[in-house]
Amino acid sequence: MSESAEIIVVGGGLFGPAIAYGLARRGCDVALLDDGDDVLRAARGNFGLVWVQSKGMGMQRYQDWSRESAELYPDFAAELKELTGIDVIYRRGGLQLLLGDEEVEAKQAEIDRMKAQAGDRDFACEIIPRDEAQQMVPELRFGNRVTGAGYCRYDGDVNPLKLLRALLAGFQAAGGRYRSAARVETIRHDGAAFVAKTQQGRFTAPKIVLAAGHGITRLAPMVGLYVPIRPQRGQVLVTERAEVRLPIPLATVRQTDEGSVQLGNSEEDVDFDDGTTLDVTRRIAARTISLFPALAALRLVRSWGCIRVLTPDKCAIYDESEEFPGAYVATSHSGVTLAAVNARQVAPWISDRETPPGFDHFSAKRFGRGEDDVQAA
Ligand SMILES: Cc1cc2nc3c(=O)[nH]c(=O)nc-3n(C[C@H](O)[C@H](O)[C@H](O)COP(=O)(O)OP(=O)(O)OC[C@H]3O[C@@H](n4cnc5c(N)ncnc54)[C@H](O)[C@@H]3O)c2cc1C
């Protein structure tokens, strides 16, 4: 079997569907190719935050990028609902609760550094006192050790599985072709177009976008792209459904629209091991109880480990191949947060070379490239 398209997007996680959705909405003929069910997919195991505070330390463009996406979200979520009927349950508001004076001092130091980096730009994060934070979460008393909270008016959350479903539905409603179980094995350029070989046959297009999370590492060298990414595990716990209502998400405690409470979120360097461990489960549960003692009464019903896709500076990479123009890569942590800019700002870059100011900051050239990397490629 052989299919052709204007643009092939590789990867059905969060980056691929958001960009493919944006491209299809612009009238492009897009084939979105995804691997099978048994592969790494951060898109299906994340925490659902649309988060701006603490993003982009060391790279102001990425701080702005996260905020720009959060600013687009209300309209973006409404557009998805209108087009697909799927409500992604976008909420604005969020807190990072702080335990003890040490955490307040560390957060204040982070805010000061980010403010200095932002200069006269809008860095809307501050520490608010415990009482003010408690008023935002009136139904659930904080533990005694909560001293304050990091607050940013752009933070929020969505139901990430509904977001994924809405992006795929919207993409198909706009004429896109989604092919699951179509793992891209090889990509070559035949002089006129890129040819992606999959289990379902060949797909041919003059443009190809690698948005396949960790799958990018194997594919990027085939089209002359350098994409340094590494895995990091996060473990998440889920409680039974609770009657209490958390009206906004906390950085590590988030109630889903179905009522269960998600607790997070570890950062572990364990290669691609996506298992769970008792020590981390205990640590997450203990911190949650320090934040909200009443949650100790809830039963845990599920836990999982999921692998983040991280660049060396934890900021996004968007790049076009110099050796094979028309081959693009898009990857980052924070694929939930960035879904709106991926659909509305990255898609025009790929379809029409329209880029927002400072977009070149996202090139992987910022990491340089050692001799070992060149040989590995
Ligand atoms: C524990 C945890 C919590 C997180 N919390 C948040 C959060 O609160 N907010 C936030 O914004 N982000 C969060 N993230 C990050 C977010 O989930 C990721 O940034 C996002 O999923 C990355 O999307 P992706 O499409 O690049 O990669 P993935 O979601 O990993 O998807 C990659 C896709 O590519 C496909 N693929 C791979 N190789 C191939 C191939 N050869 N051919 C075809 N398809 C291929 C796979 O099948 C998969 O569908 C979290 C992540 C983790 C692990």
PDBQT file of the ligand as one rigid body, heavy atoms in Angstrom, charges set to zero:
ROOT
HETATM    1  C1  LIG A 401       4.545  11.864  34.743  1.00  0.00    +0.000 C 
HETATM    2  C2  LIG A 401       4.395  12.947  33.722  1.00  0.00    +0.000 A 
HETATM    3  C3  LIG A 401       3.670  14.074  34.037  1.00  0.00    +0.000 A 
HETATM    4  C4  LIG A 401       3.528  15.099  33.084  1.00  0.00    +0.000 A 
HETATM    5  N1  LIG A 401       2.758  16.175  33.406  1.00  0.00    +0.000 NA
HETATM    6  C5  LIG A 401       2.586  17.152  32.494  1.00  0.00    +0.000 A 
HETATM    7  C6  LIG A 401       1.774  18.268  32.800  1.00  0.00    +0.000 A 
HETATM    8  O1  LIG A 401       1.183  18.353  33.872  1.00  0.00    +0.000 OA
HETATM    9  N2  LIG A 401       1.643  19.247  31.857  1.00  0.00    +0.000 N 
HETATM   10  C7  LIG A 401       2.298  19.190  30.669  1.00  0.00    +0.000 A 
HETATM   11  O2  LIG A 401       2.184  20.134  29.888  1.00  0.00    +0.000 OA
HETATM   12  N3  LIG A 401       3.038  18.117  30.331  1.00  0.00    +0.000 NA
HETATM   13  C8  LIG A 401       3.203  17.105  31.212  1.00  0.00    +0.000 A 
HETATM   14  N4  LIG A 401       3.944  16.009  30.891  1.00  0.00    +0.000 N 
HETATM   15  C9  LIG A 401       4.624  15.987  29.591  1.00  0.00    +0.000 C 
HETATM   16  C10 LIG A 401       3.733  15.601  28.433  1.00  0.00    +0.000 C 
HETATM   17  O3  LIG A 401       3.020  14.436  28.702  1.00  0.00    +0.000 OA
HETATM   18  C11 LIG A 401       4.657  15.400  27.227  1.00  0.00    +0.000 C 
HETATM   19  O4  LIG A 401       5.352  16.615  26.991  1.00  0.00    +0.000 OA
HETATM   20  C12 LIG A 401       3.925  15.059  25.971  1.00  0.00    +0.000 C 
HETATM   21  O5  LIG A 401       3.195  13.870  26.119  1.00  0.00    +0.000 OA
HETATM   22  C13 LIG A 401       4.952  14.875  24.865  1.00  0.00    +0.000 C 
HETATM   23  O6  LIG A 401       4.249  14.602  23.710  1.00  0.00    +0.000 OA
HETATM   24  P1  LIG A 401       4.954  13.871  22.516  1.00  0.00    +0.000 P 
HETATM   25  O7  LIG A 401       3.911  13.715  21.497  1.00  0.00    +0.000 OA
HETATM   26  O8  LIG A 401       6.202  14.612  22.169  1.00  0.00    +0.000 OA
HETATM   27  O9  LIG A 401       5.444  12.456  23.101  1.00  0.00    +0.000 OA
HETATM   28  P2  LIG A 401       4.563  11.222  23.587  1.00  0.00    +0.000 P 
HETATM   29  O10 LIG A 401       3.362  11.692  24.285  1.00  0.00    +0.000 OA
HETATM   30  O11 LIG A 401       5.482  10.308  24.323  1.00  0.00    +0.000 OA
HETATM   31  O12 LIG A 401       4.089  10.536  22.250  1.00  0.00    +0.000 OA
HETATM   32  C14 LIG A 401       4.988  10.015  21.318  1.00  0.00    +0.000 C 
HETATM   33  C15 LIG A 401       4.150   9.318  20.261  1.00  0.00    +0.000 C 
HETATM   34  O13 LIG A 401       4.989   8.992  19.147  1.00  0.00    +0.000 OA
HETATM   35  C16 LIG A 401       4.675   7.696  18.716  1.00  0.00    +0.000 C 
HETATM   36  N5  LIG A 401       5.853   7.136  18.031  1.00  0.00    +0.000 N 
HETATM   37  C17 LIG A 401       7.091   6.904  18.529  1.00  0.00    +0.000 A 
HETATM   38  N6  LIG A 401       7.896   6.407  17.589  1.00  0.00    +0.000 NA
HETATM   39  C18 LIG A 401       7.156   6.339  16.446  1.00  0.00    +0.000 A 
HETATM   40  C19 LIG A 401       7.436   5.901  15.137  1.00  0.00    +0.000 A 
HETATM   41  N7  LIG A 401       8.630   5.432  14.776  1.00  0.00    +0.000 N 
HETATM   42  N8  LIG A 401       6.431   5.961  14.207  1.00  0.00    +0.000 NA
HETATM   43  C20 LIG A 401       5.196   6.433  14.544  1.00  0.00    +0.000 A 
HETATM   44  N9  LIG A 401       4.895   6.861  15.786  1.00  0.00    +0.000 NA
HETATM   45  C21 LIG A 401       5.862   6.800  16.720  1.00  0.00    +0.000 A 
HETATM   46  C22 LIG A 401       4.283   6.933  19.982  1.00  0.00    +0.000 C 
HETATM   47  O14 LIG A 401       3.457   5.844  19.649  1.00  0.00    +0.000 OA
HETATM   48  C23 LIG A 401       3.534   8.012  20.752  1.00  0.00    +0.000 C 
HETATM   49  O15 LIG A 401       2.159   8.002  20.436  1.00  0.00    +0.000 OA
HETATM   50  C24 LIG A 401       4.123  14.971  31.805  1.00  0.00    +0.000 A 
HETATM   51  C25 LIG A 401       4.825  13.806  31.492  1.00  0.00    +0.000 A 
HETATM   52  C26 LIG A 401       4.977  12.802  32.430  1.00  0.00    +0.000 A 
HETATM   53  C27 LIG A 401       5.739  11.573  32.061  1.00  0.00    +0.000 C 
ENDROOT
TORSDOF 0
